[in-house]
Amino acid sequence: MITSPSAIERRLAQIPPAAKRKIFVSYHHGRDQKYYNFFSSKFSVDYEVIQDNSLRQEINSDDAEYLIRAIRERFINGSSCTIVLCGRDTPYRRFVDWEIKATLDDEDGLVGVILPDVRPGTNGHAILPERLHDNIYSRYAPWIFWRDLMRGGPTRLVSLTEYAISSPKNQIDNSRGMMKRSTLPPAPRIVL
């Protein structure tokens, strides 16, 4: 069962705020940079916001294990939570999957933020990166819609990250195989 926002709210009310934390932000750079820029400007007072902006250019390798180690050592190490900005093409990006995997390997917090342009699945729910979905389903990772995060502001994000960081580590589901390559999103269906 996926944890509902109202159940998360009840648990959030019990968690005391912590000192300024370092968070890692994972997102599809080609499509969602504007959301990252807005997120970073809005929340940088309360968080040290980092991203992997140069990783793709710095490391010229197809070795997934090596790249995950580099992600962990250069960006995620020292952060306490990863925020995944989930947009239209995010589920199809291997680097996002690898960043989530590295986060879970380190047992750091994980939060999903569903952007306005996310693709709906056949059941009407948002299509999310599979590894993130596994951890929302296991109740390890909370999630929030972008509009609700923007309305709630820094206080809301602090509560979500503290919830994620304090989630029981035995709820982590990192069993899925790693994406080998980024894929193309499915073609839109044409109804005649």
GIMO-V533933 format. One record per residue. N is the residue number from 1. RES is the residue in three letters. SS is DSSP state (@ for helix, = for strand, . for the rest). PSI is psi as a letter, one per 30 degrees, with the letter a starting at -180 (none if undefined). D_CENTER is the distance of its C-alpha to the mean C-alpha in whole Angstrom. Layout:
[[N/RES/SS/PSI/D_CENTER] [N/RES/SS/PSI/D_CENTER]]
//
This chain:
[[1/MET/./k/19] [2/ILE/./k/16] [3/THR/./k/16] [4/SER/./l/17] [5/PRO/@/e/16] [6/SER/@/e/20] [7/ALA/@/e/20] [8/ILE/@/e/17] [9/GLU/@/e/19] [10/ARG/@/e/22] [11/ARG/@/e/20] [12/LEU/@/e/18] [13/ALA/./f/22] [14/GLN/./f/23] [15/ILE/./k/21] [16/PRO/./k/22] [17/PRO/./k/21] [18/ALA/./l/20] [19/ALA/./l/21] [20/LYS/./k/19] [21/ARG/=/l/16] [22/LYS/=/k/14] [23/ILE/=/k/10] [24/PHE/=/k/9] [25/VAL/=/k/7] [26/SER/=/k/6] [27/TYR/./l/7] [28/HIS/./j/11] [29/HIS/@/e/13] [30/GLY/@/f/16] [31/ARG/@/e/15] [32/ASP/@/g/13] [33/GLN/@/e/14] [34/LYS/@/e/16] [35/TYR/@/e/13] [36/TYR/@/e/12] [37/ASN/@/e/15] [38/PHE/@/e/16] [39/PHE/@/e/13] [40/SER/@/e/14] [41/SER/@/e/18] [42/LYS/@/e/17] [43/PHE/@/g/15] [44/SER/./f/17] [45/VAL/./e/20] [46/ASP/./f/18] [47/TYR/=/l/15] [48/GLU/=/j/16] [49/VAL/=/k/13] [50/ILE/=/l/13] [51/GLN/./l/12] [52/ASP/./h/13] [53/ASN/./e/15] [54/SER/./f/18] [55/LEU/@/e/17] [56/ARG/@/e/18] [57/GLN/@/e/22] [58/GLU/@/e/22] [59/ILE/./j/22] [60/ASN/./i/24] [61/SER/./k/24] [62/ASP/./g/23] [63/ASP/./j/23] [64/ALA/@/e/19] [65/GLU/@/e/20] [66/TYR/@/e/21] [67/LEU/@/e/18] [68/ILE/@/e/16] [69/ARG/@/e/18] [70/ALA/@/e/18] [71/ILE/@/e/14] [72/ARG/@/e/15] [73/GLU/@/e/18] [74/ARG/@/f/17] [75/PHE/@/e/14] [76/ILE/@/e/12] [77/ASN/./k/16] [78/GLY/./f/16] [79/SER/./l/13] [80/SER/./f/13] [81/CYS/=/k/9] [82/THR/=/k/6] [83/ILE/=/k/4] [84/VAL/=/j/2] [85/LEU/=/j/6] [86/CYS/=/j/7] [87/GLY/./a/11] [88/ARG/./e/14] [89/ASP/./g/13] [90/THR/@/e/10] [91/PRO/@/f/11] [92/TYR/@/g/13] [93/ARG/./k/12] [94/ARG/@/e/13] [95/PHE/@/e/12] [96/VAL/@/e/8] [97/ASP/@/e/9] [98/TRP/@/e/11] [99/GLU/@/e/9] [100/ILE/@/e/7] [101/LYS/@/e/10] [102/ALA/@/e/12] [103/THR/@/e/9] [104/LEU/@/e/11] [105/ASP/@/e/14] [106/ASP/./f/14] [107/GLU/./h/14] [108/ASP/./l/11] [109/GLY/=/l/9] [110/LEU/=/k/6] [111/VAL/=/k/5] [112/GLY/=/k/4] [113/VAL/=/j/7] [114/ILE/=/j/9] [115/LEU/./l/11] [116/PRO/./f/15] [117/ASP/./g/16] [118/VAL/./k/13] [119/ARG/./k/16] [120/PRO/=/k/18] [121/GLY/./a/19] [122/THR/./f/22] [123/ASN/./g/22] [124/GLY/./f/20] [125/HIS/./l/17] [126/ALA/=/k/14] [127/ILE/./j/13] [128/LEU/./l/10] [129/PRO/./k/9] [130/GLU/@/e/11] [131/ARG/@/e/10] [132/LEU/@/e/7] [133/HIS/@/e/10] [134/ASP/@/e/12] [135/ASN/@/f/10] [136/ILE/@/e/11] [137/TYR/@/e/14] [138/SER/./f/15] [139/ARG/./g/14] [140/TYR/./e/12] [141/ALA/./k/9] [142/PRO/=/l/10] [143/TRP/=/l/9] [144/ILE/=/k/11] [145/PHE/=/k/12] [146/TRP/@/e/12] [147/ARG/@/e/16] [148/ASP/@/e/16] [149/LEU/@/e/14] [150/MET/@/e/16] [151/ARG/@/e/19] [152/GLY/@/f/18] [153/GLY/@/a/17] [154/PRO/@/e/17] [155/THR/@/e/18] [156/ARG/@/e/16] [157/LEU/@/e/13] [158/VAL/@/e/15] [159/SER/@/e/15] [160/LEU/@/e/12] [161/THR/@/e/11] [162/GLU/@/e/14] [163/TYR/@/e/14] [164/ALA/@/e/11] [165/ILE/@/e/13] [166/SER/@/f/16] [167/SER/./k/15] [168/PRO/./k/18] [169/LYS/@/f/17] [170/ASN/@/f/19] [171/GLN/@/f/16] [172/ILE/./k/14] [173/ASP/./j/14] [174/ASN/./h/14] [175/SER/./f/17] [176/ARG/./k/16] [177/GLY/./l/18] [178/MET/./k/16] [179/MET/./k/16] [180/LYS/./e/19] [181/ARG/./l/18] [182/SER/./k/17] [183/THR/./l/18] [184/LEU/./k/20] [185/PRO/./l/18] [186/PRO/./k/21] [187/ALA/./k/24] [188/PRO/./k/25] [189/ARG/./k/27] [190/ILE/./k/31] [191/VAL/./k/33] [192/LEU/./none/36]]
//
